[in-house]
């Protein structure tokens, strides 16, 4: 065995069970190892963790230093390996004074050169206290003076806590150039530290961690100049903690979705910083890196950049900094480094899929091995809101940025299950933003009288949300569906109807039974060619396309849907070549909420898309299409993204020749599109019933009146705006669409 291989074996741990190799946080090299490393250019008059770090970097990027032209490339100040000159006599004097023990005196002096010693002194960490001590890998991260540090760690390994300790150490001990005063004297101040997290809850947790640490030492709290009522930080206009040495720690939430208007970064843009810390970096959009972080790094090249994350599989900056950048130091530590891992391993593995376990606990980049839905798409869909907020009209306009909530199309998806209970998912589609937003997901458990409870819940949710359609799994729920429709029909003959009755009777038209095993027929709107797909295959493929658009929102509090999306996979291929979908650990994770969710998405497509048979053109090819566009349209459903296909929103001028005034012939939405087809292109339309004819005529009237809502309805954003009295529901919908153009 070569000397280099011997050193590598000491610096790394090979776990055969999980087939993973990671750094040994307790590694100690002997004198001969250090002498060898010195011979190949490693700086050895520094702390042992700095020696280990240099050796790992050379092994990782430069063949262990075999190429003597290559050197340690990480900009770093290193940590000293010894106390300053005269320290021994100072310690003796402190002990002789009777005010200090030898151990305390040594700790005081060590704290001037070792960040970990300073933290032990100020916060009370002790190696012999298992409940309040720093683990060895946390000590290395706190000591590290690298200007470019990335930490790839598994869940619950303590990276956020270690970084909270490190940020406070820097706030009190890092000296920054503050220019000069009026007399030309140099000003030294504390650092400006910027904390970036993807979610509000994470930034709150980070500042709470720092506050809890500070309150362990009254002398430190006295140096904090922000906060009232016992708090050490403020939350508006952003999270901020300031100190009397001029140091400032600011917290910002990046969000997980990127904006398309070029405004990504928000209040973070234009900031300056001496230290940038990015928590859960793999969840932070690259746009934030490009528009916020990189400009600061270019303007202030000495800025420290620290990023920690459990990887979600993206092959973007965090991946590159961890595995492809020799000027970044990477700490790679899976959750198995935790001292309590052996006690928790069985439970963790039983609740995780293989892919989720490898990503979240082994900290592997696994994008190439994801299931049906990409981790990046799931992450983009998780948004910081609660389903309870979706009943507030202001939430839709202020937070969701939906300009006209009353114009949204809504579908309820229902998946019945006698064991896991029934899942209800309400999804709204906004044509203005082209976004799918989950309004509510709810589970009603199974019981002795499940059928009655589930029927009541359908009626309640139907009244609450006024969905355009209700798509329900026909399998286990066929009798419930029949009972609901019968009940709705009976209500139509009732003389005195309550508001609930008026909505419930519409269930007869809204409720559609969907059989996962049956075939779905779609019709090409131009060629009239029938496209057949199996029910489940269609729902999943449609959901994949919608998720890939990254225009889906669901609450980040909805752990059930997030887990089921992540765990969903192709279990096997059937004899006829069709994929069989599911989750491997169905008892723990299940897939019923996901089924309800994709039923809602599928219902939107089947009812409102240009591929719905009722929305297709008849025996005519619009003259304003280019040949290229017609060829693309004939290629079928697979050529359209879910966002483009739904509601037929293909409105780009590139596909119009300008003939006939450039009519947007592909914006097909029910009777209006058929009428426009007839009016503009003389395309024969299907024969319409008297009520349908009336709804089309109503659409062309210009005297539609907006009637204010009653006080009882003012908080119900799901109720459409009211038009003239006695107008049919179809006419109202078409009228709303016209006004929206």
C-alpha positions as CSV (number, residue, x, y, z in Angstrom):
1,X,0.0,0.0,0.0
2,X,1.4,3.4,-1.0
3,X,1.8,6.2,1.6
4,X,-0.9,8.2,-0.1
5,X,-3.4,5.3,0.1
6,X,-2.6,4.8,3.7
7,X,-3.3,8.5,4.4
8,X,-6.5,8.4,2.4
9,X,-7.7,5.4,4.4
10,X,-7.3,7.4,7.6
11,X,-9.0,10.5,6.2
12,X,-12.1,8.7,4.8
13,X,-14.6,6.2,6.0
14,X,-15.9,3.5,3.6
15,X,-19.4,2.3,4.6
16,X,-20.0,-1.0,2.7
17,X,-23.6,-1.3,3.7
18,X,-24.6,1.9,2.0
19,X,-21.8,1.9,-0.6
20,X,-20.6,5.4,0.4
21,X,-17.3,7.0,1.3
22,X,-17.2,10.2,3.3
23,X,-14.7,12.2,5.3
24,X,-13.7,10.9,8.8
25,X,-14.4,13.7,11.2
26,X,-12.2,12.1,13.9
27,X,-9.2,11.4,11.6
28,X,-5.8,11.9,13.1
29,X,-2.6,11.6,11.1
30,X,0.7,10.5,12.7
31,X,4.0,12.3,12.4
32,X,5.2,10.4,9.4
33,X,2.0,11.2,7.5
34,X,2.4,14.9,8.2
35,X,6.0,14.8,7.1
36,X,5.0,13.2,3.8
37,X,2.3,15.7,3.2
38,X,4.7,18.5,3.9
39,X,7.0,17.1,1.2
40,X,4.2,17.4,-1.4
41,X,3.4,21.0,-0.5
42,X,0.9,20.8,2.4
43,X,1.1,23.6,5.0
44,X,1.7,21.7,8.2
45,X,2.4,24.5,10.8
46,X,-1.4,24.8,11.3
47,X,-4.2,23.1,13.2
48,X,-4.6,19.4,12.4
49,X,-8.1,19.9,10.9
50,X,-6.4,22.2,8.4
51,X,-3.8,19.6,7.5
52,X,-6.6,17.0,7.0
53,X,-8.5,19.5,4.8
54,X,-5.6,20.2,2.5
55,X,-4.8,16.5,2.2
56,X,-8.4,15.7,1.2
57,X,-8.4,18.4,-1.3
58,X,-5.3,17.2,-3.0
59,X,-6.5,13.6,-3.1
60,X,-9.8,14.8,-4.5
61,X,-8.6,17.1,-7.3
62,X,-4.9,16.6,-7.9
63,X,-4.1,12.9,-7.6
64,X,-2.9,13.3,-4.0
65,X,-0.4,16.0,-4.9
66,X,1.5,13.7,-7.3
67,X,1.6,16.6,-9.7
68,X,3.8,19.0,-7.8
69,X,2.6,21.9,-10.0
70,X,-0.8,21.6,-8.3
71,X,-1.3,23.2,-4.9
72,X,-4.1,23.7,-2.4
73,X,-6.3,26.2,-4.3
74,X,-8.9,27.2,-1.6
75,X,-8.3,30.8,-0.4
76,X,-7.8,30.3,3.4
77,X,-6.3,31.9,6.4
78,X,-5.8,28.6,8.3
79,X,-6.1,28.1,12.1
80,X,-3.0,28.3,14.2
81,X,-1.8,25.1,15.9
82,X,-0.3,26.7,19.0
83,X,-0.8,29.5,21.5
84,X,1.1,32.8,21.0
85,X,4.5,33.4,22.4
86,X,4.6,34.0,26.1
87,X,1.3,32.2,26.6
88,X,2.7,29.8,29.2
89,X,3.8,32.6,31.6
90,X,0.5,34.3,31.1
91,X,-1.4,31.2,32.1
92,X,0.8,30.8,35.2
93,X,0.1,34.4,36.3
94,X,-3.6,33.9,35.8
95,X,-3.6,30.8,38.0
96,X,-1.4,32.4,40.7
97,X,-3.9,35.3,40.9
98,X,-6.3,32.8,42.3
99,X,-9.1,33.9,40.0
100,X,-8.7,31.2,37.4
101,X,-8.0,27.5,37.2
102,X,-5.4,26.3,34.8
103,X,-8.0,24.9,32.6
104,X,-9.9,28.2,32.4
105,X,-6.8,30.2,31.8
106,X,-5.8,27.9,28.9
107,X,-9.3,28.3,27.4
108,X,-9.1,32.1,27.6
109,X,-5.9,32.1,25.7
110,X,-6.9,29.5,23.2
111,X,-10.1,31.5,22.5
112,X,-7.8,34.2,20.9
113,X,-6.7,31.9,18.2
114,X,-9.2,29.0,18.0
115,X,-12.9,29.8,17.1
116,X,-14.0,26.6,18.9
117,X,-12.3,27.6,22.1
118,X,-14.1,31.0,21.9
119,X,-17.5,29.3,21.4
120,X,-16.8,26.9,24.3
121,X,-15.9,29.9,26.5
122,X,-18.9,32.1,25.5
123,X,-21.7,29.5,25.1
124,X,-20.7,26.9,27.6
125,X,-20.1,23.9,25.3
126,X,-18.2,21.0,27.0
127,X,-16.9,17.9,25.4
128,X,-18.0,15.9,28.5
129,X,-21.6,17.1,28.2
130,X,-23.3,14.9,25.5
131,X,-26.4,17.2,25.5
132,X,-24.5,20.4,24.8
133,X,-21.3,19.8,23.0
134,X,-20.0,20.4,19.5
135,X,-19.4,17.3,17.4
136,X,-16.0,17.0,15.7
137,X,-17.3,17.7,12.3
138,X,-19.1,20.8,13.6
139,X,-15.9,22.0,15.2
140,X,-14.1,21.7,11.8
141,X,-16.8,23.8,10.1
142,X,-16.7,26.5,12.8
143,X,-12.9,26.6,12.7
144,X,-12.7,26.7,8.9
145,X,-11.4,30.0,7.5
146,X,-11.9,29.0,3.8
147,X,-13.3,31.8,1.8
148,X,-15.4,29.3,-0.2
149,X,-17.0,26.6,1.9
150,X,-19.8,24.1,1.0
151,X,-21.2,21.6,3.4
152,X,-23.2,18.7,2.0
153,X,-24.9,17.0,4.9
154,X,-27.7,14.6,5.6
155,X,-30.8,15.5,7.5
156,X,-30.6,16.1,11.3
157,X,-26.8,16.2,11.2
158,X,-26.8,19.7,12.8
159,X,-25.5,21.9,10.0
160,X,-27.9,24.8,10.8
161,X,-26.9,24.8,14.5
162,X,-23.2,24.8,13.6
163,X,-23.7,27.7,11.2
164,X,-25.6,29.7,13.8
165,X,-22.6,29.3,16.1
166,X,-20.2,30.3,13.3
167,X,-22.2,33.4,12.3
168,X,-22.1,34.7,15.9
169,X,-18.4,34.0,16.2
170,X,-17.8,36.0,13.0
171,X,-20.1,38.8,14.2
172,X,-18.0,39.3,17.3
173,X,-14.5,38.5,16.0
174,X,-14.3,39.4,12.3
175,X,-12.7,42.8,11.7
176,X,-13.7,44.6,8.5
177,X,-12.4,47.8,7.0
178,X,-14.9,50.7,7.6
179,X,-12.8,53.3,5.8
180,X,-11.5,56.4,7.7
181,X,-13.1,59.0,9.8
182,X,-12.9,62.8,9.2
183,X,-9.4,62.9,10.7
184,X,-8.1,60.1,8.6
185,X,-8.2,57.5,11.3
186,X,-8.9,53.9,10.2
187,X,-12.3,52.6,11.2
188,X,-12.7,48.9,12.0
189,X,-16.1,47.5,12.3
190,X,-17.9,44.1,12.6
191,X,-19.0,42.3,9.4
192,X,-22.1,42.6,7.4
193,X,-23.5,39.0,7.2
194,X,-26.3,38.0,4.8
195,X,-28.3,34.8,5.5
196,X,-30.4,33.4,2.6
197,X,-32.9,30.6,3.1
198,X,-35.6,29.2,0.7
199,X,-38.4,29.4,3.3
200,X,-39.6,31.8,6.0
201,X,-39.7,29.0,8.6
202,X,-36.0,28.4,8.1
203,X,-34.9,32.0,8.5
204,X,-37.0,32.2,11.7
205,X,-35.4,29.0,13.0
206,X,-31.9,30.3,12.2
207,X,-32.4,33.6,14.1
208,X,-34.1,31.7,17.0
209,X,-31.0,29.4,17.2
210,X,-28.7,32.5,17.4
211,X,-30.9,34.1,20.0
212,X,-30.9,31.0,22.2
213,X,-27.1,30.9,22.0
214,X,-26.7,34.6,22.9
215,X,-29.0,34.2,25.9
216,X,-26.6,31.8,27.4
217,X,-24.2,34.7,28.0
218,X,-25.6,38.0,29.4
219,X,-22.4,39.8,28.4
220,X,-23.0,39.0,24.7
221,X,-26.7,40.0,24.9
222,X,-25.7,43.4,26.2
223,X,-23.7,44.0,22.9
224,X,-26.8,43.4,20.8
225,X,-28.5,46.6,19.8
226,X,-31.7,45.3,18.2
227,X,-34.9,43.7,19.5
228,X,-37.5,44.6,22.1
229,X,-39.4,42.7,24.7
230,X,-36.6,40.2,25.3
231,X,-35.9,39.5,21.7
232,X,-32.5,40.1,20.2
233,X,-33.6,40.6,16.6
234,X,-36.3,42.3,14.5
235,X,-38.4,40.9,11.7
236,X,-39.3,44.0,9.6
237,X,-38.5,45.0,7.0
238,X,-36.4,41.9,7.1
239,X,-34.8,39.8,9.8
240,X,-32.0,41.7,11.4
241,X,-29.7,41.4,14.4
242,X,-27.2,44.2,15.0
243,X,-24.3,44.6,17.5
244,X,-22.5,47.6,19.1
245,X,-19.3,46.8,17.1
246,X,-21.1,47.6,13.9
247,X,-21.7,44.0,12.9
248,X,-25.1,43.2,11.3
249,X,-26.7,39.9,10.5
250,X,-29.6,40.1,8.0
251,X,-31.9,37.3,6.9
252,X,-33.6,37.0,3.5
253,X,-36.1,34.4,2.1
254,X,-35.2,33.5,-1.5
255,X,-38.4,31.5,-2.3
256,X,-38.2,28.3,-4.4
257,X,-39.8,29.5,-7.6
258,X,-38.1,31.7,-10.1
259,X,-39.8,34.8,-11.6
260,X,-40.0,35.2,-15.3
261,X,-40.2,39.0,-15.3
262,X,-36.5,39.4,-14.5
263,X,-37.2,40.7,-11.0
264,X,-35.7,37.7,-9.1
265,X,-33.9,38.6,-5.9
266,X,-36.3,41.3,-4.7
267,X,-35.0,43.2,-1.6
268,X,-31.7,41.2,-1.7
269,X,-30.6,42.9,-4.9
270,X,-28.1,45.7,-4.3
271,X,-27.0,44.5,-0.9
272,X,-23.4,44.3,0.2
273,X,-21.9,41.7,2.5
274,X,-18.6,40.5,4.1
275,X,-20.1,37.1,4.7
276,X,-22.9,35.3,2.7
277,X,-24.4,32.2,4.2
278,X,-26.9,30.2,2.0
279,X,-28.9,27.6,4.0
280,X,-30.3,24.7,2.0
281,X,-28.7,26.0,-1.1
282,X,-29.9,23.3,-3.4
283,X,-33.4,24.6,-2.9
284,X,-32.4,28.2,-3.7
285,X,-33.1,29.2,-7.4
286,X,-30.1,29.7,-9.5
287,X,-31.6,33.1,-10.4
288,X,-30.8,34.3,-6.9
289,X,-27.2,33.2,-7.3
290,X,-26.9,35.0,-10.5
291,X,-28.7,38.2,-9.6
292,X,-27.8,38.5,-5.9
293,X,-24.8,36.5,-4.8
294,X,-22.5,36.7,-7.8
295,X,-22.7,40.5,-8.1
296,X,-21.7,40.8,-4.4
297,X,-18.8,38.4,-5.0
298,X,-17.6,40.4,-8.0
299,X,-17.9,43.7,-6.2
300,X,-16.4,42.5,-2.9
301,X,-14.0,39.6,-3.8
302,X,-12.9,39.0,-0.2
303,X,-16.5,38.2,0.8
304,X,-16.7,34.8,2.6
305,X,-19.2,32.5,0.8
306,X,-20.6,29.6,2.8
307,X,-23.3,27.2,1.6
308,X,-24.9,24.2,3.3
309,X,-27.5,21.8,1.9
310,X,-29.0,18.4,1.8
311,X,-28.9,17.8,-2.0
312,X,-32.2,17.4,-3.9
313,X,-30.4,16.2,-7.1
314,X,-30.0,19.5,-9.1
315,X,-27.0,19.6,-11.3
316,X,-26.5,23.3,-10.7
317,X,-24.2,25.5,-8.7
318,X,-24.2,23.5,-5.4
319,X,-23.4,20.3,-7.3
320,X,-20.6,22.0,-9.2
321,X,-19.1,23.7,-6.0
322,X,-19.2,20.3,-4.2
323,X,-17.7,18.1,-6.9
324,X,-16.1,20.2,-9.6
325,X,-14.6,23.3,-8.1
326,X,-11.1,22.9,-6.6
327,X,-11.2,26.4,-5.1
328,X,-14.2,25.4,-2.9
329,X,-13.7,23.3,0.3
330,X,-16.4,20.6,0.6
331,X,-17.5,18.9,3.8
332,X,-19.4,15.7,2.9
333,X,-21.1,14.1,5.9
334,X,-24.1,11.7,5.6
335,X,-26.5,11.4,8.5
336,X,-24.8,8.2,9.6
337,X,-22.2,10.3,11.3
338,X,-24.8,11.0,14.0
339,X,-23.9,9.3,17.3
340,X,-27.5,8.1,17.7
341,X,-27.7,6.8,14.1
342,X,-27.8,3.1,15.1
343,X,-30.9,3.6,17.2
344,X,-32.7,5.6,14.5
345,X,-31.6,3.8,11.3
346,X,-34.4,1.2,11.2
347,X,-37.2,3.7,11.7
348,X,-35.7,6.1,9.1
349,X,-35.3,3.4,6.5
350,X,-38.9,2.1,7.1
351,X,-40.3,5.5,6.4
352,X,-38.3,6.4,3.3
353,X,-38.0,5.2,-0.3
354,X,-34.6,4.2,-1.5
355,X,-34.2,7.4,-3.5
356,X,-35.4,9.6,-0.7
357,X,-33.1,7.9,1.8
358,X,-30.1,8.3,-0.4
359,X,-30.8,12.0,-1.1
360,X,-31.9,13.1,2.4
361,X,-29.8,10.9,4.7
362,X,-26.8,9.8,2.6
363,X,-26.6,13.3,1.0
364,X,-26.2,11.9,-2.5
365,X,-27.0,13.7,-5.7
366,X,-29.6,11.4,-7.2
367,X,-31.4,13.4,-10.0
368,X,-30.6,10.6,-12.4
369,X,-32.5,8.1,-10.3
370,X,-35.6,10.0,-9.4
371,X,-39.1,8.5,-9.7
372,X,-41.9,9.7,-11.9
373,X,-41.7,13.3,-10.8
374,X,-38.4,15.2,-10.7
375,X,-37.2,16.4,-7.3
376,X,-36.6,19.9,-8.8
377,X,-40.2,20.1,-10.0
378,X,-41.6,19.0,-6.6
379,X,-39.4,21.6,-4.9
380,X,-40.6,24.3,-7.2
381,X,-44.2,23.4,-6.5
382,X,-43.8,23.7,-2.7
383,X,-44.8,27.2,-1.8
384,X,-45.0,28.9,1.6
385,X,-48.7,29.2,2.3
386,X,-51.4,27.3,4.3
387,X,-54.5,25.9,2.7
388,X,-56.5,27.9,5.2
389,X,-55.3,31.1,3.6
390,X,-56.9,30.2,0.2
391,X,-60.3,31.3,1.5
392,X,-59.0,34.9,1.9
393,X,-59.6,37.0,-1.3
394,X,-56.6,39.1,-0.5
395,X,-54.3,36.1,-0.4
396,X,-55.1,35.4,-4.1
397,X,-54.4,38.9,-5.3
398,X,-51.5,39.9,-3.0
399,X,-49.6,36.7,-2.5
400,X,-50.6,34.4,-5.4
401,X,-50.7,37.4,-7.7
402,X,-53.9,36.2,-9.4
403,X,-55.5,39.3,-10.8
404,X,-59.1,37.9,-11.1
405,X,-59.6,35.0,-8.7
406,X,-63.3,34.8,-9.6
407,X,-62.4,33.8,-13.2
408,X,-60.4,30.7,-12.2
409,X,-61.5,27.2,-13.2
410,X,-61.6,24.8,-10.3
411,X,-61.8,21.0,-10.2
412,X,-62.2,18.7,-7.3
413,X,-60.4,15.3,-7.4
414,X,-61.6,12.4,-5.2
415,X,-59.9,9.1,-4.4
416,X,-61.9,6.8,-2.2
417,X,-60.3,4.1,-0.1
418,X,-61.9,1.9,2.6
419,X,-58.6,1.6,4.6
420,X,-56.7,4.9,4.1
421,X,-59.9,7.1,4.0
422,X,-60.9,9.3,1.2
423,X,-58.7,12.1,-0.2
424,X,-60.2,15.3,-1.6
425,X,-58.0,17.7,-3.7
426,X,-59.2,21.0,-5.0
427,X,-57.1,22.6,-7.7
428,X,-57.7,26.0,-9.3
429,X,-56.3,27.0,-12.7
430,X,-55.7,30.7,-13.4
431,X,-55.5,31.5,-17.1
432,X,-53.8,34.9,-16.5
433,X,-50.8,33.5,-14.7
434,X,-51.1,30.0,-16.3
435,X,-50.7,28.5,-12.8
436,X,-52.3,25.5,-11.1
437,X,-52.8,26.2,-7.3
438,X,-53.9,23.6,-4.8
439,X,-56.6,25.3,-2.7
440,X,-57.2,22.4,-0.3
441,X,-56.2,18.8,0.3
442,X,-58.1,16.9,3.0
443,X,-58.4,13.3,4.2
444,X,-61.6,12.0,5.7
445,X,-60.7,8.7,7.5
446,X,-62.6,5.5,7.1
447,X,-65.1,4.5,9.7
448,X,-68.3,2.4,10.2
449,X,-70.3,5.0,8.3
450,X,-67.7,6.1,5.8
451,X,-70.0,6.4,2.8
452,X,-72.3,8.9,4.6
453,X,-69.4,10.9,5.8
454,X,-67.7,11.1,2.4
455,X,-71.0,12.1,0.7
456,X,-71.4,14.9,3.2
457,X,-67.9,16.0,2.6
458,X,-68.4,16.2,-1.2
459,X,-71.5,18.3,-0.6
460,X,-69.6,20.6,1.8
461,X,-66.6,21.1,-0.4
462,X,-68.9,21.6,-3.4
463,X,-70.6,24.4,-1.6
464,X,-67.4,25.9,-0.3
465,X,-65.5,25.9,-3.6
466,X,-68.2,25.9,-6.3
467,X,-65.9,23.7,-8.6
468,X,-66.5,23.6,-12.3
469,X,-66.0,19.8,-12.3
470,X,-65.7,17.0,-9.8
471,X,-63.7,14.0,-10.9
472,X,-64.0,11.0,-8.7
473,X,-62.4,7.5,-8.8
474,X,-65.1,5.2,-10.0
475,X,-63.6,2.0,-8.6
476,X,-64.5,1.9,-4.9
477,X,-66.8,4.9,-5.0
478,X,-69.3,4.0,-7.8
479,X,-72.2,3.6,-5.4
480,X,-71.4,6.8,-3.6
481,X,-71.2,8.6,-7.0
482,X,-74.7,7.3,-7.9
483,X,-76.1,8.3,-4.5
484,X,-74.8,11.8,-4.9
485,X,-76.2,12.2,-8.4
486,X,-79.6,10.9,-7.3
487,X,-79.6,13.2,-4.3
488,X,-78.7,16.2,-6.6
489,X,-81.5,15.3,-9.1
490,X,-84.1,15.0,-6.3
491,X,-83.2,18.5,-5.1
492,X,-84.2,20.0,-8.4
493,X,-87.8,19.3,-7.6
494,X,-87.6,20.8,-4.2
495,X,-89.6,24.0,-3.9
496,X,-87.9,25.9,-1.0
497,X,-84.1,25.6,-1.6
498,X,-81.4,26.8,0.7
499,X,-78.1,28.2,-0.8
500,X,-76.6,24.8,0.0
501,X,-79.4,23.0,-2.0
502,X,-78.8,25.3,-5.0
503,X,-75.2,24.3,-5.2
504,X,-75.8,20.7,-4.3
505,X,-78.2,20.1,-7.2
506,X,-75.4,21.1,-9.6
507,X,-73.4,18.1,-8.5
508,X,-75.5,16.1,-11.0
509,X,-73.8,17.9,-13.8
510,X,-70.4,18.5,-12.2
511,X,-69.7,15.0,-10.9
512,X,-67.9,12.7,-13.3
513,X,-66.9,9.1,-12.5
514,X,-63.4,8.3,-13.8
515,X,-62.2,4.7,-14.2
516,X,-58.4,4.4,-13.9
517,X,-58.5,1.2,-15.9
518,X,-60.6,2.5,-18.8
519,X,-59.4,4.3,-21.9
520,X,-59.5,8.0,-22.4
521,X,-60.3,9.4,-25.8
522,X,-58.8,12.7,-26.8
523,X,-59.4,14.4,-30.2
524,X,-57.0,16.4,-32.2
525,X,-58.8,19.7,-32.7
526,X,-57.5,20.1,-36.2
527,X,-57.4,16.6,-37.8
528,X,-60.2,15.2,-35.6
529,X,-57.9,12.1,-35.1
530,X,-58.8,10.2,-31.9
531,X,-55.9,9.7,-29.4
532,X,-56.4,6.9,-27.0
533,X,-54.7,6.5,-23.6
534,X,-55.4,4.3,-20.6
535,X,-56.9,6.3,-17.8
536,X,-54.1,6.0,-15.3
537,X,-51.4,6.5,-18.0
538,X,-53.2,9.7,-19.1
539,X,-53.5,11.1,-15.6
540,X,-49.8,10.5,-14.8
541,X,-48.4,11.8,-18.1
542,X,-50.6,14.9,-17.8
543,X,-49.5,15.5,-14.2
544,X,-45.8,15.1,-15.3
545,X,-46.2,17.7,-18.0
546,X,-48.0,20.1,-15.6
547,X,-45.3,19.6,-12.9
548,X,-42.5,20.1,-15.4
549,X,-44.0,23.5,-16.3
550,X,-43.1,24.5,-12.7
551,X,-46.3,26.5,-12.5
552,X,-47.9,24.3,-9.8
553,X,-48.3,25.4,-6.3
554,X,-49.1,23.4,-3.2
555,X,-48.5,24.2,0.5
556,X,-45.1,23.4,1.8
557,X,-47.0,22.2,5.0
558,X,-48.5,19.4,2.9
559,X,-45.9,16.8,3.7
560,X,-48.2,14.0,2.6
561,X,-48.4,15.2,-1.0
562,X,-44.7,16.0,-1.1
563,X,-43.7,12.5,0.1
564,X,-46.1,10.8,-2.3
565,X,-44.9,12.8,-5.3
566,X,-41.3,12.0,-4.4
567,X,-41.9,8.3,-3.8
568,X,-44.1,7.7,-6.9
569,X,-42.4,5.4,-9.4
570,X,-42.9,2.9,-12.1
571,X,-43.3,-0.4,-10.2
572,X,-43.2,-2.6,-13.3
573,X,-44.3,-2.9,-16.9
574,X,-47.4,-4.9,-17.7
575,X,-47.7,-7.6,-20.3
576,X,-49.1,-5.1,-22.9
577,X,-46.2,-2.7,-22.3
578,X,-48.1,-0.3,-20.0
579,X,-46.4,1.2,-16.9
580,X,-47.8,0.2,-13.5
581,X,-47.4,3.2,-11.1
582,X,-47.2,3.2,-7.3
583,X,-45.0,3.6,-4.3
584,X,-42.9,0.8,-2.8
585,X,-43.8,1.5,0.8
586,X,-47.5,2.0,0.3
587,X,-48.5,1.3,4.0
588,X,-46.2,4.1,5.3
589,X,-46.4,6.7,2.4
590,X,-49.4,5.7,0.2
591,X,-50.5,7.4,-3.0
592,X,-54.1,8.3,-2.4
593,X,-53.7,12.0,-2.0
594,X,-51.6,12.0,-5.2
595,X,-54.3,10.1,-7.0
596,X,-56.9,12.8,-6.0
597,X,-54.4,15.5,-7.1
598,X,-53.8,14.1,-10.5
599,X,-57.5,13.4,-11.0
600,X,-58.1,17.2,-10.5
601,X,-55.3,18.0,-12.9
602,X,-56.7,15.5,-15.4
603,X,-60.2,16.8,-15.1
604,X,-59.0,20.3,-15.9
605,X,-57.4,19.0,-19.1
606,X,-60.3,16.8,-20.2
607,X,-62.9,19.5,-19.7
608,X,-61.1,22.7,-20.7
609,X,-58.3,21.6,-23.1
610,X,-58.5,21.9,-26.8
611,X,-58.1,18.1,-26.8
612,X,-61.4,17.6,-25.1
613,X,-63.8,16.1,-27.8
614,X,-66.4,18.8,-27.1
615,X,-63.9,21.5,-27.8
616,X,-62.5,20.3,-31.1
617,X,-63.1,22.0,-34.5
618,X,-65.1,20.3,-37.2
619,X,-64.1,19.7,-40.8
620,X,-62.0,22.8,-41.3
621,X,-58.4,23.9,-41.2
622,X,-58.0,27.6,-40.1
623,X,-56.3,29.6,-42.8
624,X,-54.2,31.6,-40.4
625,X,-51.9,28.8,-39.4
626,X,-48.4,28.3,-40.9
627,X,-47.5,24.9,-42.4
628,X,-44.9,24.4,-39.6
629,X,-47.6,25.0,-36.9
630,X,-50.0,22.6,-38.6
631,X,-47.3,19.9,-38.7
632,X,-46.6,20.5,-35.0
633,X,-50.2,20.2,-34.1
634,X,-50.6,16.9,-36.0
635,X,-47.8,15.4,-34.0
636,X,-50.2,14.9,-31.2
637,X,-50.5,15.5,-27.5
638,X,-46.9,14.8,-26.6
639,X,-45.6,17.9,-28.4
640,X,-47.5,20.3,-26.0
641,X,-46.6,21.1,-22.5
642,X,-49.4,20.8,-20.0
643,X,-49.4,24.6,-19.6
644,X,-49.8,25.2,-23.3
645,X,-52.3,22.6,-24.0
646,X,-54.6,23.4,-21.1
647,X,-57.3,25.9,-22.0
648,X,-55.7,26.2,-25.5
649,X,-53.5,29.2,-24.6
650,X,-51.4,29.1,-27.8
651,X,-51.5,32.8,-28.5
652,X,-48.1,33.6,-29.9
653,X,-48.1,35.8,-33.0
654,X,-45.4,33.5,-34.4
655,X,-48.0,30.9,-35.3
656,X,-50.4,33.4,-37.0
657,X,-50.0,34.7,-40.5
658,X,-52.0,37.8,-39.9
659,X,-54.8,36.7,-42.4
660,X,-58.3,37.6,-41.3
661,X,-57.0,40.0,-38.7
662,X,-54.8,37.4,-37.0
663,X,-57.7,35.8,-35.0
664,X,-56.4,33.7,-32.1
665,X,-58.1,30.6,-33.4
666,X,-56.4,28.3,-30.9
667,X,-57.8,30.0,-27.8
668,X,-60.7,27.6,-27.6
669,X,-62.8,27.8,-24.5
670,X,-66.2,26.2,-24.9
671,X,-69.0,27.8,-26.9
672,X,-67.1,31.1,-27.3
673,X,-64.5,29.5,-29.5
674,X,-67.0,27.7,-31.6
675,X,-68.8,31.0,-32.1
676,X,-65.6,32.8,-33.0
677,X,-64.8,29.9,-35.4
678,X,-68.2,30.5,-37.2
679,X,-68.0,34.2,-37.1
680,X,-64.4,34.6,-38.4
681,X,-63.8,31.6,-40.6
682,X,-67.2,30.3,-41.5
683,X,-66.4,27.0,-39.9
684,X,-69.5,24.8,-39.5
685,X,-70.4,24.4,-35.9
686,X,-72.2,21.6,-34.1
687,X,-75.9,21.9,-33.7
688,X,-76.6,23.5,-30.4
689,X,-79.5,23.2,-28.0
690,X,-81.7,26.2,-27.3
691,X,-79.9,26.8,-24.0
692,X,-76.5,26.7,-25.6
693,X,-77.7,29.0,-28.4
694,X,-78.9,31.4,-25.8
695,X,-75.6,31.3,-23.9
696,X,-73.7,32.2,-27.1
697,X,-76.1,35.1,-27.8
698,X,-75.7,36.3,-24.3
699,X,-71.9,36.3,-24.8
700,X,-72.0,38.8,-27.6
701,X,-74.2,41.3,-25.7
702,X,-72.3,44.3,-24.5
703,X,-74.6,45.3,-21.6
704,X,-73.3,42.8,-19.0
705,X,-73.9,44.2,-15.6
706,X,-71.6,43.6,-12.6
707,X,-73.8,43.1,-9.5
708,X,-72.1,43.6,-6.1
709,X,-71.9,40.5,-3.9
710,X,-74.0,40.2,-0.8
711,X,-72.3,40.5,2.6
712,X,-72.8,36.8,3.0
713,X,-70.7,36.1,-0.1
714,X,-68.0,38.7,0.2
715,X,-65.4,36.3,1.6
716,X,-66.2,33.6,-0.9
717,X,-63.6,34.0,-3.6
718,X,-64.8,30.8,-5.3
719,X,-68.1,32.4,-6.3
720,X,-68.0,33.8,-9.8
721,X,-69.0,37.5,-10.3
722,X,-72.8,37.7,-10.8
723,X,-74.2,38.9,-14.2
724,X,-77.8,39.6,-15.1
725,X,-80.4,37.8,-13.1
726,X,-81.7,34.4,-14.4
727,X,-78.7,34.1,-16.8
728,X,-77.6,30.5,-17.2
729,X,-74.4,29.2,-15.7
730,X,-72.9,28.7,-19.1
731,X,-73.7,32.2,-20.2
732,X,-72.1,33.6,-17.0
733,X,-68.9,31.6,-17.6
734,X,-68.7,32.7,-21.2
735,X,-69.4,36.3,-20.3
736,X,-66.6,36.2,-17.7
737,X,-64.2,34.9,-20.2
738,X,-65.0,37.6,-22.7
739,X,-64.4,40.3,-20.1
740,X,-61.1,38.6,-19.3
741,X,-59.7,39.0,-22.8
